[in-house]
Amino acid sequence: AIRMTQSPSSLSASTGDRVTITCRASQGISSYLAWYQQKPGKAPKLLIYAASTLQSGVPSRFSGSGSGTDFTLTISCLQSEDFATYYCQQYYSYPMYTFGQGTKLEIK
Amino acid sequence: EVQLVESGGGLVQPGGSLRLSCAASGFTFSSYSMNWVRQAPGKGLEWVSYISSSSSTIYYADSVKGRFTISRDNAKNSLYLQMNSLRAEDTAVYYCARETYSSGWVDYWGQGTLVTVSS
Protein backbone atom coordinates (compact mmCIF):
# COMPACT_ATOMS: atom_id res chain seq x y z
CA ALA A 1 0.00 0.00 0.00
CA ILE A 2 1.14 3.52 -0.74
CA ARG A 3 1.92 5.49 2.41
CA MET A 4 1.50 9.25 2.58
CA THR A 5 3.53 11.22 5.11
CA GLN A 6 2.80 14.85 5.85
CA SER A 7 5.10 17.32 7.55
CA PRO A 8 4.91 19.03 9.84
CA SER A 9 2.16 17.37 11.90
CA SER A 10 1.33 20.76 13.37
CA LEU A 11 2.25 24.30 12.53
CA SER A 12 1.75 27.64 14.24
CA ALA A 13 1.47 30.74 12.10
CA SER A 14 0.01 34.22 12.09
CA THR A 15 -2.54 35.87 9.85
CA GLY A 16 -0.76 37.15 6.75
CA ASP A 17 2.00 34.55 6.87
CA ARG A 18 2.94 32.29 3.99
CA VAL A 19 2.92 28.63 4.96
CA THR A 20 3.90 25.43 3.22
CA ILE A 21 2.83 21.89 4.05
CA THR A 22 4.65 18.91 2.58
CA CYS A 23 3.30 15.52 1.59
CA ARG A 24 5.57 12.65 0.61
CA ALA A 25 4.47 9.40 -1.03
CA SER A 26 6.20 6.08 -0.36
CA GLN A 27 6.38 5.51 -4.13
CA GLY A 28 5.89 7.63 -7.21
CA ILE A 29 2.28 8.70 -7.75
CA SER A 30 2.74 11.04 -10.71
CA SER A 31 0.34 13.93 -10.05
CA TYR A 32 -2.46 11.82 -8.58
CA LEU A 33 -2.75 13.89 -5.42
CA ALA A 34 -5.50 15.92 -3.77
CA TRP A 35 -5.52 18.28 -0.81
CA TYR A 36 -8.41 18.78 1.64
CA GLN A 37 -9.14 21.24 4.43
CA GLN A 38 -11.09 20.15 7.50
CA LYS A 39 -12.40 22.32 10.30
CA PRO A 40 -13.44 20.89 13.68
CA GLY A 41 -16.74 19.04 13.56
CA LYS A 42 -17.05 19.48 9.80
CA ALA A 43 -16.54 17.32 6.75
CA PRO A 44 -13.38 17.80 4.69
CA LYS A 45 -13.43 20.24 1.79
CA LEU A 46 -11.59 19.68 -1.50
CA LEU A 47 -9.00 22.35 -2.20
CA ILE A 48 -6.74 20.98 -4.94
CA TYR A 49 -6.67 17.96 -7.23
CA ALA A 50 -4.19 16.67 -9.77
CA ALA A 51 -1.51 18.11 -7.46
CA SER A 52 -1.93 21.68 -8.63
CA THR A 53 -5.46 22.30 -9.97
CA LEU A 54 -7.53 24.56 -7.75
CA GLN A 55 -11.08 23.37 -7.10
CA SER A 56 -13.74 25.82 -8.20
CA GLY A 57 -14.50 28.40 -5.55
CA VAL A 58 -11.26 27.92 -3.60
CA PRO A 59 -9.34 31.17 -3.04
CA SER A 60 -6.25 31.70 -5.17
CA ARG A 61 -4.04 32.08 -2.10
CA PHE A 62 -4.04 28.26 -2.03
CA SER A 63 -1.68 26.53 -4.43
CA GLY A 64 -0.25 23.06 -4.89
CA SER A 65 2.81 21.71 -6.58
CA GLY A 66 4.87 18.59 -7.03
CA SER A 67 4.88 15.27 -8.80
CA GLY A 68 6.33 11.84 -8.25
CA THR A 69 6.84 11.51 -4.50
CA ASP A 70 7.05 15.07 -3.15
CA PHE A 71 4.22 17.57 -3.00
CA THR A 72 3.50 20.89 -1.32
CA LEU A 73 0.44 22.89 -0.38
CA THR A 74 1.12 26.60 0.02
CA ILE A 75 -1.12 29.25 1.50
CA SER A 76 0.28 32.57 0.39
CA CYS A 77 -1.33 34.95 2.89
CA LEU A 78 -3.05 33.25 5.80
CA GLN A 79 -6.54 34.37 6.65
CA SER A 80 -8.33 33.62 9.90
CA GLU A 81 -10.60 31.11 8.18
CA ASP A 82 -7.59 29.07 7.01
CA PHE A 83 -6.75 27.73 10.45
CA ALA A 84 -7.75 24.09 10.11
CA THR A 85 -6.31 20.64 9.51
CA TYR A 86 -5.05 19.78 6.03
CA TYR A 87 -4.85 16.33 4.46
CA CYS A 88 -3.26 15.03 1.30
CA GLN A 89 -4.72 12.02 -0.51
CA GLN A 90 -3.23 9.83 -3.22
CA TYR A 91 -5.41 8.26 -5.89
CA TYR A 92 -2.63 6.72 -7.98
CA SER A 93 -3.74 3.33 -6.66
CA TYR A 94 -7.29 4.07 -7.83
CA PRO A 95 -9.76 3.17 -6.44
CA MET A 96 -7.93 2.35 -3.23
CA TYR A 97 -6.91 5.59 -1.60
CA THR A 98 -4.71 6.67 1.27
CA PHE A 99 -4.56 9.92 3.17
CA GLY A 100 -1.72 11.61 4.94
CA GLN A 101 -1.98 11.82 8.72
CA GLY A 102 -2.91 15.50 8.59
CA THR A 103 -1.28 18.83 9.40
CA LYS A 104 -2.96 21.02 11.99
CA LEU A 105 -2.49 24.71 11.28
CA GLU A 106 -2.90 26.77 14.43
CA ILE A 107 -2.85 30.44 15.25
CA LYS A 108 0.42 31.64 16.78
CA GLU B 1 -27.47 21.72 -4.58
CA VAL B 2 -25.58 18.49 -3.95
CA GLN B 3 -26.53 16.91 -0.64
CA LEU B 4 -25.32 13.71 1.01
CA VAL B 5 -27.05 12.79 4.26
CA GLU B 6 -25.80 9.83 6.29
CA SER B 7 -27.85 7.96 8.86
CA GLY B 8 -27.76 4.74 10.82
CA GLY B 9 -24.91 5.40 13.21
CA GLY B 10 -25.10 4.68 16.90
CA LEU B 11 -23.78 2.61 19.78
CA VAL B 12 -23.21 -1.08 19.13
CA GLN B 13 -21.48 -3.81 21.10
CA PRO B 14 -18.31 -5.49 19.85
CA GLY B 15 -19.21 -8.23 17.41
CA GLY B 16 -22.45 -6.51 16.49
CA SER B 17 -23.74 -5.16 13.20
CA LEU B 18 -24.91 -1.83 11.86
CA ARG B 19 -26.10 -0.57 8.50
CA LEU B 20 -25.29 2.94 7.40
CA SER B 21 -27.25 4.75 4.72
CA CYS B 22 -26.47 7.81 2.64
CA ALA B 23 -29.26 9.66 0.86
CA ALA B 24 -28.08 11.62 -2.16
CA SER B 25 -29.81 14.51 -3.86
CA GLY B 26 -29.08 17.39 -6.19
CA PHE B 27 -27.20 15.36 -8.79
CA THR B 28 -27.56 12.27 -11.00
CA PHE B 29 -26.55 9.70 -8.39
CA SER B 30 -26.34 6.84 -10.88
CA SER B 31 -23.53 8.60 -12.77
CA TYR B 32 -21.08 8.84 -9.89
CA SER B 33 -18.75 6.51 -8.06
CA MET B 34 -19.09 6.72 -4.30
CA ASN B 35 -16.95 6.03 -1.26
CA TRP B 36 -17.12 5.63 2.49
CA VAL B 37 -14.37 7.38 4.45
CA ARG B 38 -14.07 7.25 8.23
CA GLN B 39 -12.38 9.26 10.93
CA ALA B 40 -11.72 7.89 14.41
CA PRO B 41 -12.08 10.43 17.23
CA GLY B 42 -9.16 12.85 17.12
CA LYS B 43 -7.53 10.96 14.25
CA GLY B 44 -7.05 11.36 10.52
CA LEU B 45 -9.08 10.26 7.53
CA GLU B 46 -9.18 6.61 6.46
CA TRP B 47 -10.66 5.41 3.20
CA VAL B 48 -13.01 2.45 3.80
CA SER B 49 -14.70 1.38 0.58
CA TYR B 50 -15.44 2.29 -3.06
CA ILE B 51 -18.30 1.41 -5.37
CA SER B 52 -18.56 2.32 -9.04
CA SER B 53 -21.64 3.96 -10.50
CA SER B 54 -23.10 0.65 -11.72
CA SER B 55 -21.90 -1.38 -8.70
CA SER B 56 -19.71 -3.42 -11.05
CA THR B 57 -16.50 -2.52 -9.20
CA ILE B 58 -16.13 -2.64 -5.43
CA TYR B 59 -13.06 -2.29 -3.25
CA TYR B 60 -12.39 -2.35 0.49
CA ALA B 61 -9.60 -1.31 2.78
CA ASP B 62 -7.79 -4.30 4.27
CA SER B 63 -8.96 -3.22 7.74
CA VAL B 64 -12.63 -3.91 6.87
CA LYS B 65 -12.42 -6.55 4.13
CA GLY B 66 -14.63 -9.52 4.87
CA ARG B 67 -16.62 -7.63 7.51
CA PHE B 68 -18.09 -4.63 5.64
CA THR B 69 -20.22 -4.63 2.49
CA ILE B 70 -20.83 -1.56 0.36
CA SER B 71 -23.87 -1.35 -1.90
CA ARG B 72 -26.05 1.18 -3.65
CA ASP B 73 -29.57 1.52 -4.99
CA ASN B 74 -29.55 3.96 -7.90
CA ALA B 75 -33.34 3.94 -8.08
CA LYS B 76 -33.45 5.21 -4.52
CA ASN B 77 -30.40 7.51 -4.82
CA SER B 78 -28.90 5.74 -1.84
CA LEU B 79 -25.56 4.35 -0.73
CA TYR B 80 -25.15 1.78 2.04
CA LEU B 81 -22.51 0.26 4.25
CA GLN B 82 -23.32 -2.99 6.05
CA MET B 83 -20.90 -3.40 8.93
CA ASN B 84 -20.60 -6.78 10.66
CA SER B 85 -18.30 -8.16 13.34
CA LEU B 86 -17.68 -4.66 14.59
CA ARG B 87 -14.61 -3.93 16.69
CA ALA B 88 -13.67 -1.11 19.01
CA GLU B 89 -11.27 0.19 16.37
CA ASP B 90 -14.19 0.71 13.98
CA THR B 91 -15.39 3.55 16.20
CA ALA B 92 -15.41 6.61 13.97
CA VAL B 93 -17.42 9.18 12.10
CA TYR B 94 -18.33 7.64 8.75
CA TYR B 95 -18.59 9.95 5.76
CA CYS B 96 -20.35 9.29 2.50
CA ALA B 97 -18.22 10.81 -0.27
CA ARG B 98 -18.82 11.47 -3.97
CA GLU B 99 -16.04 11.24 -6.50
CA THR B 100 -15.75 13.66 -9.37
CA TYR B 101 -16.59 11.46 -12.38
CA SER B 102 -14.52 8.48 -11.22
CA SER B 103 -11.50 10.72 -10.88
CA GLY B 104 -10.17 9.58 -7.52
CA TRP B 105 -10.77 12.78 -5.61
CA VAL B 106 -13.85 13.60 -3.52
CA ASP B 107 -15.75 16.75 -4.37
CA TYR B 108 -18.67 16.35 -1.96
CA TRP B 109 -18.90 14.89 1.52
CA GLY B 110 -21.81 14.20 3.81
CA GLN B 111 -21.89 15.54 7.37
CA GLY B 112 -20.96 12.14 8.77
CA THR B 113 -22.57 9.67 11.15
CA LEU B 114 -20.91 8.48 14.35
CA VAL B 115 -20.47 4.78 15.00
CA THR B 116 -19.38 3.80 18.50
CA VAL B 117 -18.39 0.22 19.21
CA SER B 118 -18.30 -0.38 22.93
CA SER B 119 -19.65 -2.72 25.58
Interface residues (C-beta under 8 A of the other chain):
Chain A: A1 Y32 A34 Y36 Q38 K42 A43 P44 K45 L46 Y49 Q55 Y87 Q89 Y91 Y94 P95 M96 Y97 T98 F99 G100 Q101 G102
Chain B: S33 N35 G44 L45 E46 W47 Y50 S52 T57 Y59 A61 D62 Y95 T100 S102 S103 G104 W105 V106 D107 W109 G110 Q111 G112
